[in-house]
């Protein structure tokens, strides 16, 4: 049985990822910040939940990379175009440095990876609590696209390792 860890599975895209991977028979190791979120995941039968601390998902990359390498898998981090150096369209003040942290951590991991692909994913503007009701796409559409990108990255490690890819497969500039 294939296994996928999902950090931040209590709501939004993380919850949609957990639900879809479980539906397809994967073993999902999901984290959430509070007990209520864990209970909801467990009751829905979506995952093997565990409570996460305030540790940043970026701090987990060095822990997950050896496991991903051993499985010849894909280490994917959901990020945002806000962190792209090449995508310089309007950004909220101060957002650039915060948004670039995941990109930097993943870029370093991609250089250290020997057998896995390390990719950053931009989910698009998604109708979640964060994206709001006016966003362009729903979570199911975004997650389906990102899962397809992850599967493609697993099949073509050399072409995807270290890349920043949008949910629809469009390659983005770092």
C-alpha positions, -999 to +999 in steps of 0.1 A: +000+000+000+013+034-009+017+060+019+014+097+018+021+121+047+000+153+046+009+181+069-020+204+076-049+180+066-075+195+089-090+219+063-088+233+028-064+217+003-048+195+029-082+180+038-090+176+001-057+158-005-063+134+025-098+126+013-088+119-023-058+098-014-078+077+011-105+073-015-079+058-039-067+033-013-035+051-001-024+050+036-026+087+046-006+100+076-023+133+083-014+160+108-036+187+122-031+214+148-059+206+172-079+177+186-112+187+170-096+186+135-080+152+143-114+139+154-130+151+122-104+134+101-106+102+120-144+101+120-145+106+083-122+077+079-099+098+058-066+092+075-044+081+103-044+114+121-018+127+145-015+161+162+012+183+148+031+209+168+038+244+157+068+231+138+068+245+103+063+221+074+096+234+061+114+220+092+100+186+082+117+185+048+151+172+062+131+145+081+110+135+051+136+136+024+155+104+034+122+086+036+111+099+002+144+090-013+142+055+000+108+051-015+119+068-047+089+091-043+079+127-046+083+154-019+058+180-028+052+213-010+021+234-017+033+270-020+022+301-039+032+321-069+037+349-043+071+333-036+083+333-072+111+356-082+099+354-118+062+361-111+065+397-100+028+407-104+011+427-076+018+412-041+008+424-007+035+443+010+059+420+029+046+389+014+076+381-008+101+370+019+075+348+038+064+332+005+099+324-006+108+304+025+092+271+012+108+276-022+143+280-006+139+249+016+126+228-012+153+240-036+180+228-012+162+195-008+161+190-045+199+194-046+203+168-019+178+143-033+193+112-049+162+091-058+131+114-054+117+144-071+112+175-049+087+199-063+068+231-052+032+233-063+011+264-068-026+253-063-041+282-082-066+306-066-088+281-048-122+285-031-112+276+005-113+296+037-080+311+026-089+318-010-125+329-004-157+324-022-147+344-053-117+322-061-114+308-096-114+270-089-127+246-063-105+224-041-113+192-059-102+206-092-069+220-078-061+188-059-069+166-089-045+187-110-017+187-083-020+149-079-015+145-117+016+167-115+029+147-085+023+114-104+041+128-135+070+140-113+073+105-099+076+091-134+100+117-147+122+126-117+150+143-137+126+167-155+107+177-124+132+177-095+136+212-082+107+226-103+079+249-093+047+237-111+011+250-111-018+227-105-025+224-143+011+214-151+024+248-161+060+252-151+066+284-131+097+304-126+113+303-091 
